[in-house]
C-alpha cells in the first residue's frame, strides 16, 4: 500500500479547529493522505495563537465551539491576517449562519456529515484561489517595477522632441510605428507607451517576428483550435488574443511574410480573426505597436511589404535617433549603466575617468545604446578599482566623430556609381563572401532571405533583358 502523497502544496499550511478530537483527527487523515501539511487544535484561542505565529494559510473550523464560535474566530483571524482563507464546517441547522459568514468573507463552508471528496475539492479550490491571488499581486508589482524601468534617458534636443511625441502617443490608442537602428531602444519606447497609457493594467505582449520561423508565426500570433493540425491536441490562444484589452508589440515587422500581413491588416480594420483550424470569429481590443530597423517604404516599392498595411501602421511614426546623433547623452547613459552594472556584479560605487569619458563620446557606436551598455558592463567586470580608465576600454577601437558610414556615402556620391549598379555590386559581394549561401548572405547584407531572393531575381531578370536587347541589335545569335 502506497504511503501519503508528498506533493508540493505550494507551502500551504492547514489548521483544523474542532473541539471534537475524533472528528479533527479524521479530517487530518483525509487531507494528510492528499499531501497537505495539517495541524489540529481543539479551541478557538489555540487557533488564534497559531495564526499569529504564521502557522496557517487555510483554516477549517467547526462553526459551534464552546469558547469561540467559528464565525467569531473568522472575524478575529481576518484582523490578524486577511490573507488566510477560512472554511467553516456546519450542521444542517446552522446553514443560515454559514451563508451569513460567506457574505462576511468566509471562503466556503462544508456541511456535516463530511464527504471526503467534497472536502478535498474545497481545499483544492482554496489553494488555486490563493495561487491566482498571489500571481495577481506579483503581476501588479511587476507592472509597477516595469513602469519604473521605462525611464528614457536623454537631454539632447532631438530627444526632447521625441519624448514630446511619445507622451502624446501614449495618451491615445492609435497604432504606432517605431523606426530606428538596432540597439537604439525601440522596445523601451514601446514599454513607455504601454505603461504610461490607459492600458497599463492590461497585458503587454511582445513578439519578435524575425525570431520565429514563418511556419510557426501564424500559430504564434493567432492560435489554433484543437485538431487544427497534427499534434494540436488542445486549443491554444495566440498573442493577439492574449493581448486583449492591452498592447501587442510586434518587433521586426518587416520580416512578416505577405500572407500574415493580410491577416494583421484584417485585425487592424475589423478587430477580429479566426484561430487556425477554426471558424468562430474572435473579437479583440488590442493596441498595436510595431517596430523596424528597415525602411518600410522601400520594401513597399520592392513588393515585399503591403502598401495598405504600411499606411495602417504608420499612424504615429516615431523615429529613435542613433547614439551618434545624440552624443551629449552618452555620459548620462554611461553613468546609468555603470550604476546598474556595478550593482549586478557586486562592485561598490564606480566612476569614469575624463579620458575614458572622451573615448566613449568620440566612439561611433554602430550598435547604439545596446553596445554602450555592454561596453560599460565589460569594463566594470574586467576593470580594477573604482574607476573605469581609458585602458579598460581597449577592447574596441575608438573612432572620431564622423568617421563612420556617412563618410563612405559621401565618397560614393562623388564617384559616379549609380544606385542600381551599387546595389548589384553589393549583392554580388555579399554572395561571394557567403560562398553562394543565400541565408548567410542575407545576414551579411542585413536583409531578410526573402528580400535577398527578390533582389537577386530582379537582377537576374534584368540581365536576361539586356542579353535579349543585345542579340536583337546585332542580329547575331551568340551572347
KOLTILO-903896 format. One record per residue (C-alpha): residue in one letter; z, y, x. Coordinates in nm, 3 decimals, padded with zeros to 5 digits. Example, Ala and Ser with C-alpha at 12.3 -4.5 7.8 and 13.67 -1.06 7.14 Angstrom:
+---+---------+---------+---------+
! r !       z !       y !       x !
+---+---------+---------+---------+
! a !  00.780 ! -00.450 !  01.230 !
! s !  00.714 ! -00.106 !  01.367 !
+---+---------+---------+---------+
END
This chain:
+---+---------+---------+---------+
! r !       z !       y !       x !
+---+---------+---------+---------+
! x !  00.000 !  00.000 !  00.000 !
! x ! -00.101 !  00.340 !  00.133 !
! x !  00.166 !  00.594 !  00.222 !
! x !  00.190 !  00.951 !  00.092 !
! x ! -00.118 !  01.168 !  00.129 !
! x ! -00.058 !  01.416 !  00.410 !
! x ! -00.343 !  01.654 !  00.330 !
! x ! -00.305 !  02.015 !  00.436 !
! x ! -00.191 !  02.206 !  00.130 !
! x ! -00.252 !  02.543 !  00.297 !
! x !  00.116 !  02.589 !  00.373 !
! x !  00.227 !  02.579 !  00.009 !
! x !  00.597 !  02.514 ! -00.048 !
! x !  00.706 !  02.383 ! -00.387 !
! x !  01.056 !  02.447 ! -00.516 !
! x !  01.169 !  02.230 ! -00.811 !
! x !  01.461 !  02.380 ! -01.007 !
! x !  01.628 !  02.143 ! -01.255 !
! x !  01.991 !  02.071 ! -01.339 !
! x !  01.888 !  01.710 ! -01.417 !
! x !  01.875 !  01.545 ! -01.069 !
! x !  01.697 !  01.236 ! -01.200 !
! x !  01.410 !  01.434 ! -01.351 !
! x !  01.392 !  01.659 ! -01.045 !
! x !  01.353 !  01.358 ! -00.812 !
! x !  01.086 !  01.211 ! -01.039 !
! x !  00.885 !  01.534 ! -01.022 !
! x !  00.933 !  01.549 ! -00.645 !
! x !  00.799 !  01.195 ! -00.608 !
! x !  00.488 !  01.271 ! -00.818 !
! x !  00.399 !  01.580 ! -00.616 !
! x !  00.506 !  01.428 ! -00.286 !
! x !  00.257 !  01.142 ! -00.329 !
! x ! -00.014 !  01.409 ! -00.354 !
! x !  00.082 !  01.554 ! -00.017 !
! x !  00.280 !  01.856 ! -00.135 !
! x !  00.581 !  01.993 !  00.056 !
! x !  00.855 !  01.970 ! -00.209 !
! x !  01.220 !  02.081 ! -00.212 !
! x !  01.467 !  02.026 ! -00.501 !
! x !  01.760 !  02.247 ! -00.608 !
! x !  01.977 !  02.199 ! -00.917 !
! x !  02.065 !  02.558 ! -01.010 !
! x !  01.906 !  02.899 ! -01.050 !
! x !  02.136 !  03.054 ! -00.789 !
! x !  02.028 !  02.798 ! -00.529 !
! x !  01.665 !  02.874 ! -00.619 !
! x !  01.713 !  03.247 ! -00.557 !
! x !  01.858 !  03.175 ! -00.213 !
! x !  01.557 !  02.956 ! -00.128 !
! x !  01.311 !  03.226 ! -00.242 !
! x !  01.491 !  03.491 ! -00.035 !
! x !  01.467 !  03.258 !  00.266 !
! x !  01.089 !  03.225 !  00.218 !
! x !  01.116 !  02.856 !  00.129 !
! x !  00.900 !  02.870 ! -00.186 !
! x !  00.545 !  02.975 ! -00.272 !
! x !  00.531 !  02.780 ! -00.602 !
! x !  00.834 !  02.734 ! -00.828 !
! x !  00.861 !  02.469 ! -01.101 !
! x !  01.168 !  02.541 ! -01.313 !
! x !  01.323 !  02.392 ! -01.624 !
! x !  01.348 !  02.655 ! -01.898 !
! x !  01.703 !  02.566 ! -02.006 !
! x !  01.971 !  02.553 ! -01.736 !
! x !  02.345 !  02.630 ! -01.761 !
! x !  02.381 !  02.907 ! -01.502 !
! x !  02.046 !  03.086 ! -01.532 !
! x !  01.760 !  03.025 ! -01.774 !
! x !  01.413 !  02.959 ! -01.635 !
! x !  01.291 !  03.287 ! -01.785 !
! x !  01.570 !  03.491 ! -01.624 !
! x !  01.512 !  03.309 ! -01.296 !
! x !  01.145 !  03.404 ! -01.311 !
! x !  01.225 !  03.774 ! -01.355 !
! x !  01.457 !  03.775 ! -01.053 !
! x !  01.214 !  03.573 ! -00.839 !
! x !  00.940 !  03.826 ! -00.919 !
! x !  01.164 !  04.108 ! -00.796 !
! x !  01.232 !  03.922 ! -00.470 !
! x !  00.871 !  03.812 ! -00.403 !
! x !  00.597 !  03.885 ! -00.660 !
! x !  00.357 !  03.658 ! -00.467 !
! x !  00.548 !  03.343 ! -00.573 !
! x !  00.384 !  03.165 ! -00.866 !
! x !  00.618 !  03.043 ! -01.137 !
! x !  00.565 !  02.739 ! -01.365 !
! x !  00.806 !  02.656 ! -01.649 !
! x !  00.898 !  02.315 ! -01.788 !
! x !  00.969 !  02.343 ! -02.160 !
! x !  01.064 !  02.120 ! -02.451 !
! x !  00.884 !  02.125 ! -02.786 !
! x !  01.138 !  02.353 ! -02.949 !
! x !  01.104 !  02.628 ! -02.686 !
! x !  00.725 !  02.681 ! -02.691 !
! x !  00.767 !  03.035 ! -02.824 !
! x !  00.986 !  03.123 ! -02.527 !
! x !  00.727 !  02.974 ! -02.291 !
! x !  00.450 !  03.185 ! -02.446 !
! x !  00.670 !  03.494 ! -02.407 !
! x !  00.715 !  03.402 ! -02.040 !
! x !  00.335 !  03.370 ! -01.995 !
! x !  00.288 !  03.721 ! -02.131 !
! x !  00.552 !  03.843 ! -01.885 !
! x !  00.362 !  03.695 ! -01.589 !
! x !  00.459 !  03.327 ! -01.559 !
! x !  00.158 !  03.141 ! -01.419 !
! x !  00.171 !  02.841 ! -01.656 !
! x !  00.400 !  02.601 ! -01.840 !
! x !  00.413 !  02.224 ! -01.891 !
! x !  00.570 !  02.051 ! -02.189 !
! x !  00.813 !  01.758 ! -02.185 !
! x !  00.768 !  01.465 ! -02.159 !
! x !  00.575 !  01.549 ! -01.842 !
! x !  00.239 !  01.385 ! -01.781 !
! x !  00.183 !  01.325 ! -01.408 !
! x ! -00.193 !  01.404 ! -01.420 !
! x ! -00.129 !  01.728 ! -01.609 !
! x !  00.141 !  01.829 ! -01.361 !
! x ! -00.087 !  01.769 ! -01.063 !
! x ! -00.372 !  01.961 ! -01.231 !
! x ! -00.149 !  02.263 ! -01.291 !
! x ! -00.040 !  02.271 ! -00.927 !
! x ! -00.397 !  02.234 ! -00.804 !
! x ! -00.492 !  02.529 ! -01.027 !
! x ! -00.199 !  02.731 ! -00.890 !
! x ! -00.297 !  02.653 ! -00.531 !
! x ! -00.657 !  02.758 ! -00.598 !
! x ! -00.535 !  03.078 ! -00.763 !
! x ! -00.325 !  03.163 ! -00.459 !
! x ! -00.616 !  03.086 ! -00.226 !
! x ! -00.852 !  03.315 ! -00.417 !
! x ! -00.589 !  03.589 ! -00.434 !
! x ! -00.537 !  03.564 ! -00.059 !
! x ! -00.912 !  03.576 !  00.005 !
! x ! -00.939 !  03.882 ! -00.218 !
! x ! -00.665 !  04.060 ! -00.026 !
! x ! -00.828 !  03.968 !  00.307 !
! x ! -01.168 !  04.083 !  00.180 !
! x ! -01.031 !  04.422 !  00.078 !
! x ! -00.858 !  04.453 !  00.415 !
! x ! -01.182 !  04.364 !  00.594 !
! x ! -01.371 !  04.621 !  00.387 !
! x ! -01.116 !  04.886 !  00.487 !
! x ! -01.148 !  04.786 !  00.853 !
! x ! -01.528 !  04.781 !  00.840 !
! x ! -01.524 !  05.120 !  00.675 !
! x ! -01.313 !  05.250 !  00.963 !
! x ! -01.557 !  05.089 !  01.209 !
! x ! -01.859 !  05.271 !  01.063 !
! x ! -01.792 !  05.588 !  01.261 !
! x ! -02.119 !  05.711 !  01.408 !
! x ! -02.054 !  05.886 !  01.739 !
! x ! -02.278 !  06.181 !  01.822 !
! x ! -02.256 !  06.552 !  01.896 !
! x ! -02.624 !  06.610 !  01.975 !
! x ! -02.806 !  06.844 !  01.734 !
! x ! -03.051 !  06.567 !  01.646 !
! x ! -02.755 !  06.353 !  01.532 !
! x ! -02.619 !  06.634 !  01.316 !
! x ! -02.945 !  06.635 !  01.122 !
! x ! -02.941 !  06.256 !  01.093 !
! x ! -02.583 !  06.245 !  00.966 !
! x ! -02.661 !  06.506 !  00.703 !
! x ! -02.940 !  06.279 !  00.575 !
! x ! -02.717 !  05.970 !  00.594 !
! x ! -02.442 !  06.137 !  00.392 !
! x ! -02.686 !  06.237 !  00.119 !
! x ! -02.841 !  05.889 !  00.116 !
! x ! -02.501 !  05.720 !  00.085 !
! x ! -02.431 !  05.910 ! -00.235 !
! x ! -02.740 !  05.764 ! -00.405 !
! x ! -02.875 !  05.422 ! -00.497 !
! x ! -03.220 !  05.489 ! -00.351 !
! x ! -03.386 !  05.238 ! -00.119 !
! x ! -03.356 !  05.337 !  00.247 !
! x ! -03.593 !  05.262 !  00.537 !
! x ! -03.419 !  05.289 !  00.875 !
! x ! -03.654 !  05.313 !  01.171 !
! x ! -03.557 !  05.311 !  01.536 !
! x ! -03.595 !  05.129 !  01.864 !
! x ! -03.394 !  04.814 !  01.931 !
! x ! -03.031 !  04.891 !  02.009 !
! x ! -03.020 !  05.239 !  01.852 !
! x ! -02.768 !  05.143 !  01.584 !
! x ! -02.973 !  05.077 !  01.271 !
! x ! -02.719 !  04.826 !  01.139 !
! x ! -02.435 !  05.071 !  01.199 !
! x ! -02.614 !  05.328 !  00.982 !
! x ! -02.664 !  05.065 !  00.712 !
! x ! -02.291 !  04.985 !  00.727 !
! x ! -02.207 !  05.354 !  00.692 !
! x ! -02.432 !  05.399 !  00.390 !
! x ! -02.281 !  05.098 !  00.211 !
! x ! -01.913 !  05.165 !  00.284 !
! x ! -01.938 !  05.536 !  00.203 !
! x ! -02.121 !  05.486 ! -00.126 !
! x ! -02.004 !  05.386 ! -00.472 !
! x ! -02.091 !  05.019 ! -00.395 !
! x ! -01.835 !  04.996 ! -00.114 !
! x ! -01.622 !  04.743 ! -00.304 !
! x ! -01.926 !  04.524 ! -00.374 !
! x ! -02.075 !  04.266 ! -00.138 !
! x ! -02.268 !  04.374 !  00.171 !
! x ! -02.517 !  04.100 !  00.257 !
! x ! -02.725 !  04.112 !  00.576 !
! x ! -03.044 !  03.922 !  00.660 !
! x ! -03.237 !  03.933 !  00.989 !
! x ! -03.590 !  03.849 !  00.875 !
! x ! -03.703 !  03.774 !  01.231 !
! x ! -03.426 !  03.520 !  01.292 !
! x ! -03.511 !  03.286 !  01.002 !
! x ! -03.828 !  03.069 !  01.004 !
! x ! -04.086 !  03.161 !  00.740 !
! x ! -04.050 !  02.829 !  00.559 !
! x ! -03.674 !  02.886 !  00.513 !
! x ! -03.670 !  03.260 !  00.449 !
! x ! -03.776 !  03.239 !  00.084 !
! x ! -03.493 !  02.996 !  00.005 !
! x ! -03.251 !  03.216 !  00.200 !
! x ! -03.346 !  03.525 !  00.000 !
! x ! -03.393 !  03.379 ! -00.349 !
! x ! -03.207 !  03.046 ! -00.350 !
! x ! -03.317 !  02.726 ! -00.522 !
! x ! -03.244 !  02.505 ! -00.821 !
! x ! -03.119 !  02.151 ! -00.791 !
! x ! -03.412 !  01.918 ! -00.717 !
! x ! -03.645 !  02.204 ! -00.618 !
! x ! -03.744 !  02.010 ! -00.305 !
! x ! -03.638 !  01.705 ! -00.109 !
! x ! -03.275 !  01.743 ! -00.009 !
! x ! -03.194 !  02.011 ! -00.270 !
! x ! -02.905 !  01.817 ! -00.423 !
! x ! -02.725 !  02.127 ! -00.552 !
! x ! -02.818 !  02.467 ! -00.686 !
! x ! -02.798 !  02.739 ! -00.422 !
! x ! -02.774 !  03.115 ! -00.467 !
! x ! -02.988 !  03.330 ! -00.240 !
! x ! -02.895 !  03.652 ! -00.062 !
! x ! -03.030 !  03.875 ! -00.340 !
! x ! -02.809 !  03.702 ! -00.595 !
! x ! -02.505 !  03.712 ! -00.368 !
! x ! -02.557 !  04.086 ! -00.315 !
! x ! -02.533 !  04.159 ! -00.691 !
! x ! -02.350 !  04.491 ! -00.753 !
! x ! -02.357 !  04.556 ! -00.377 !
! x ! -02.607 !  04.614 ! -00.097 !
! x ! -02.866 !  04.390 !  00.069 !
! x ! -02.967 !  04.486 !  00.424 !
! x ! -03.299 !  04.342 !  00.542 !
! x ! -03.331 !  04.391 !  00.917 !
! x ! -03.667 !  04.347 !  01.092 !
! x ! -03.850 !  04.372 !  00.759 !
! x ! -04.184 !  04.398 !  00.942 !
! x ! -04.159 !  04.023 !  01.007 !
! x ! -04.172 !  03.932 !  00.636 !
! x ! -04.476 !  03.715 !  00.551 !
! x ! -04.708 !  03.860 !  00.288 !
! x ! -04.616 !  03.614 !  00.011 !
! x ! -04.249 !  03.715 !  00.037 !
! x ! -04.342 !  04.082 !  00.042 !
! x ! -04.486 !  04.028 ! -00.307 !
! x ! -04.161 !  03.874 ! -00.435 !
! x ! -03.946 !  04.151 ! -00.287 !
! x ! -04.174 !  04.411 ! -00.444 !
! x ! -04.112 !  04.248 ! -00.782 !
! x ! -03.734 !  04.259 ! -00.731 !
! x ! -03.755 !  04.629 ! -00.647 !
! x ! -03.969 !  04.703 ! -00.950 !
! x ! -03.822 !  04.470 ! -01.212 !
! x ! -03.476 !  04.388 ! -01.070 !
! x ! -03.538 !  04.019 ! -01.139 !
! x ! -03.665 !  03.696 ! -00.979 !
! x ! -03.654 !  03.317 ! -01.016 !
! x ! -03.495 !  03.074 ! -00.776 !
! x ! -03.721 !  02.821 ! -00.604 !
! x ! -03.799 !  02.540 ! -00.848 !
! x ! -03.657 !  02.735 ! -01.142 !
! x ! -03.792 !  02.916 ! -01.445 !
! x ! -03.483 !  03.109 ! -01.551 !
! x ! -03.505 !  03.480 ! -01.474 !
! x ! -03.216 !  03.605 ! -01.259 !
! x ! -03.142 !  03.976 ! -01.303 !
! x ! -02.969 !  04.159 ! -01.019 !
! x ! -02.828 !  04.503 ! -00.949 !
! x ! -02.878 !  04.547 ! -00.575 !
! x ! -02.916 !  04.848 ! -00.348 !
! x ! -03.172 !  04.768 ! -00.076 !
! x ! -03.159 !  04.900 !  00.281 !
! x ! -03.427 !  04.786 !  00.525 !
! x ! -03.476 !  04.844 !  00.897 !
! x ! -03.750 !  04.800 !  01.154 !
! x ! -03.828 !  04.893 !  01.513 !
! x ! -04.203 !  04.896 !  01.443 !
! x ! -04.443 !  05.143 !  01.285 !
! x ! -04.499 !  05.007 !  00.935 !
! x ! -04.788 !  05.249 !  00.876 !
! x ! -04.991 !  05.077 !  01.148 !
! x ! -04.905 !  04.736 !  01.002 !
! x ! -05.027 !  04.856 !  00.663 !
! x ! -05.351 !  04.965 !  00.827 !
! x ! -05.377 !  04.628 !  01.001 !
! x ! -05.327 !  04.442 !  00.671 !
! x ! -05.006 !  04.262 !  00.772 !
! x ! -04.775 !  04.473 !  00.555 !
! x ! -04.837 !  04.560 !  00.191 !
! x ! -04.902 !  04.927 !  00.124 !
! x ! -04.732 !  04.919 ! -00.219 !
! x ! -04.417 !  04.764 ! -00.069 !
! x ! -04.415 !  05.024 !  00.208 !
! x ! -04.410 !  05.306 ! -00.046 !
! x ! -04.134 !  05.133 ! -00.245 !
! x ! -03.901 !  05.100 !  00.056 !
! x ! -03.986 !  05.435 !  00.214 !
! x ! -03.795 !  05.635 ! -00.050 !
! x ! -03.542 !  05.772 !  00.201 !
! x ! -03.668 !  05.733 !  00.560 !
! x ! -03.406 !  05.764 !  00.835 !
! x ! -03.515 !  05.776 !  01.199 !
! x ! -03.249 !  05.681 !  01.454 !
! x ! -03.325 !  05.863 !  01.781 !
! x ! -03.326 !  05.664 !  02.107 !
! x ! -03.047 !  05.737 !  02.351 !
! x ! -03.281 !  05.924 !  02.589 !
! x ! -03.326 !  06.188 !  02.315 !
! x ! -02.950 !  06.246 !  02.283 !
! x ! -02.826 !  06.233 !  02.642 !
! x ! -02.535 !  06.466 !  02.565 !
! x ! -02.389 !  06.180 !  02.359 !
! x ! -02.387 !  05.934 !  02.650 !
! x ! -02.042 !  06.041 !  02.785 !
! x ! -01.893 !  06.025 !  02.433 !
! x ! -02.032 !  05.678 !  02.371 !
! x ! -01.937 !  05.557 !  02.719 !
! x ! -01.574 !  05.663 !  02.671 !
! x ! -01.566 !  05.500 !  02.328 !
! x ! -01.698 !  05.170 !  02.464 !
! x ! -01.467 !  05.199 !  02.767 !
! x ! -01.155 !  05.205 !  02.547 !
! x ! -01.278 !  04.907 !  02.345 !
! x ! -01.383 !  04.700 !  02.649 !
! x ! -01.057 !  04.768 !  02.835 !
! x ! -00.856 !  04.656 !  02.532 !
! x ! -01.065 !  04.340 !  02.480 !
! x ! -01.037 !  04.239 !  02.844 !
! x ! -00.665 !  04.306 !  02.883 !
! x ! -00.703 !  04.612 !  03.106 !
! x ! -00.500 !  04.930 !  03.098 !
! x ! -00.636 !  05.279 !  03.031 !
! x ! -00.952 !  05.345 !  03.235 !
! x ! -01.165 !  05.646 !  03.325 !
! x ! -01.519 !  05.707 !  03.450 !
! x ! -01.577 !  05.895 !  03.776 !
! x ! -01.802 !  06.201 !  03.772 !
! x ! -02.061 !  06.029 !  03.994 !
! x ! -02.071 !  05.727 !  03.762 !
! x ! -02.096 !  05.958 !  03.462 !
! x ! -02.404 !  06.127 !  03.609 !
! x ! -02.564 !  05.788 !  03.671 !
! x ! -02.511 !  05.698 !  03.308 !
! x ! -02.654 !  06.030 !  03.188 !
! x ! -02.963 !  06.006 !  03.411 !
! x ! -03.049 !  05.645 !  03.328 !
! x ! -03.336 !  05.596 !  03.078 !
! x ! -03.153 !  05.332 !  02.866 !
! x ! -03.452 !  05.134 !  02.735 !
! x ! -03.201 !  04.914 !  02.547 !
! x ! -03.037 !  05.224 !  02.398 !
! x ! -02.675 !  05.221 !  02.272 !
! x ! -02.651 !  04.842 !  02.285 !
! x ! -02.745 !  04.842 !  02.654 !
! x ! -02.491 !  05.116 !  02.725 !
! x ! -02.215 !  04.918 !  02.551 !
! x ! -02.299 !  04.605 !  02.752 !
! x ! -02.315 !  04.804 !  03.077 !
! x ! -01.970 !  04.953 !  03.020 !
! x ! -01.823 !  04.612 !  02.937 !
! x ! -01.972 !  04.462 !  03.253 !
! x ! -01.838 !  04.748 !  03.464 !
! x ! -01.491 !  04.701 !  03.312 !
! x ! -01.492 !  04.328 !  03.382 !
! x ! -01.629 !  04.349 !  03.737 !
! x ! -01.470 !  04.679 !  03.842 !
! x ! -01.143 !  04.716 !  04.027 !
! x ! -00.870 !  04.964 !  03.949 !
! x ! -00.850 !  05.203 !  03.659 !
! x ! -01.171 !  05.394 !  03.724 !
! x ! -01.537 !  05.299 !  03.689 !
! x ! -01.716 !  05.421 !  04.001 !
! x ! -02.082 !  05.450 !  04.095 !
! x ! -02.078 !  05.116 !  04.279 !
! x ! -01.956 !  04.947 !  03.960 !
! x ! -02.290 !  05.040 !  03.800 !
! x ! -02.508 !  04.898 !  04.078 !
! x ! -02.632 !  04.615 !  03.853 !
! x ! -02.903 !  04.840 !  03.710 !
! x ! -03.138 !  05.080 !  03.885 !
! x ! -03.084 !  05.439 !  03.772 !
! x ! -03.390 !  05.639 !  03.677 !
! x ! -03.426 !  06.013 !  03.648 !
! x ! -03.478 !  06.166 !  03.303 !
! x ! -03.839 !  06.143 !  03.202 !
! x ! -03.918 !  05.861 !  03.444 !
! x ! -03.995 !  05.624 !  03.160 !
! x ! -04.281 !  05.515 !  02.935 !
! x ! -04.360 !  05.877 !  02.841 !
! x ! -04.496 !  05.941 !  03.193 !
! x ! -04.719 !  05.634 !  03.169 !
! x ! -04.853 !  05.754 !  02.833 !
! x ! -04.937 !  06.093 !  02.981 !
! x ! -05.131 !  05.926 !  03.264 !
! x ! -05.323 !  05.706 !  03.023 !
! x ! -05.419 !  06.003 !  02.807 !
! x ! -05.575 !  06.166 !  03.112 !
! x ! -05.752 !  05.851 !  03.232 !
! x ! -06.027 !  05.849 !  02.972 !
! x ! -05.934 !  05.500 !  02.846 !
! x ! -05.991 !  05.476 !  02.470 !
! x ! -05.724 !  05.341 !  02.236 !
! x ! -05.933 !  05.033 !  02.132 !
! x ! -06.002 !  04.948 !  02.499 !
! x ! -05.634 !  04.995 !  02.583 !
! x ! -05.533 !  04.758 !  02.302 !
! x ! -05.786 !  04.495 !  02.410 !
! x ! -05.671 !  04.511 !  02.774 !
! x ! -05.306 !  04.498 !  02.670 !
! x ! -05.368 !  04.187 !  02.459 !
! x ! -05.565 !  04.019 !  02.738 !
! x ! -05.290 !  04.095 !  02.990 !
! x ! -05.022 !  03.956 !  02.759 !
! x ! -05.218 !  03.634 !  02.700 !
! x ! -05.278 !  03.593 !  03.075 !
! x ! -04.910 !  03.639 !  03.157 !
! x ! -04.819 !  03.382 !  02.888 !
! x ! -05.086 !  03.138 !  03.016 !
! x ! -05.253 !  03.141 !  02.676 !
! x ! -04.936 !  03.061 !  02.478 !
! x ! -04.950 !  03.285 !  02.170 !
! x ! -04.581 !  03.261 !  02.084 !
! x ! -04.481 !  03.360 !  02.437 !
! x ! -04.744 !  03.634 !  02.448 !
! x ! -04.612 !  03.778 !  02.122 !
! x ! -04.262 !  03.805 !  02.274 !
! x ! -04.401 !  03.973 !  02.587 !
! x ! -04.600 !  04.224 !  02.382 !
! x ! -04.316 !  04.290 !  02.141 !
! x ! -04.502 !  04.190 !  01.825 !
! x ! -04.481 !  03.903 !  01.580 !
! x ! -04.701 !  03.597 !  01.628 !
! x ! -04.883 !  03.681 !  01.303 !
! x ! -04.966 !  04.031 !  01.427 !
! x ! -05.089 !  03.895 !  01.760 !
! x ! -05.312 !  03.641 !  01.585 !
! x ! -05.454 !  03.912 !  01.361 !
! x ! -05.532 !  04.138 !  01.660 !
! x ! -05.688 !  03.856 !  01.861 !
! x ! -05.903 !  03.755 !  01.564 !
! x ! -06.012 !  04.116 !  01.516 !
! x ! -06.122 !  04.146 !  01.877 !
! x ! -06.292 !  03.806 !  01.864 !
! x ! -06.497 !  03.920 !  01.565 !
! x ! -06.570 !  04.249 !  01.742 !
! x ! -06.704 !  04.066 !  02.048 !
! x ! -06.923 !  03.846 !  01.830 !
! x ! -07.063 !  04.151 !  01.656 !
! x ! -07.152 !  04.315 !  01.987 !
! x ! -07.327 !  04.000 !  02.106 !
! x ! -07.540 !  03.985 !  01.790 !
! x ! -07.641 !  04.351 !  01.828 !
! x ! -07.738 !  04.297 !  02.191 !
! x ! -07.959 !  03.998 !  02.103 !
! x ! -08.135 !  04.187 !  01.827 !
! x ! -08.211 !  04.486 !  02.053 !
! x ! -08.353 !  04.286 !  02.344 !
! x ! -08.540 !  04.023 !  02.148 !
! x ! -08.420 !  03.761 !  02.397 !
! x ! -08.238 !  03.453 !  02.284 !
! x ! -07.981 !  03.443 !  02.569 !
! x ! -07.644 !  03.608 !  02.599 !
+---+---------+---------+---------+
END
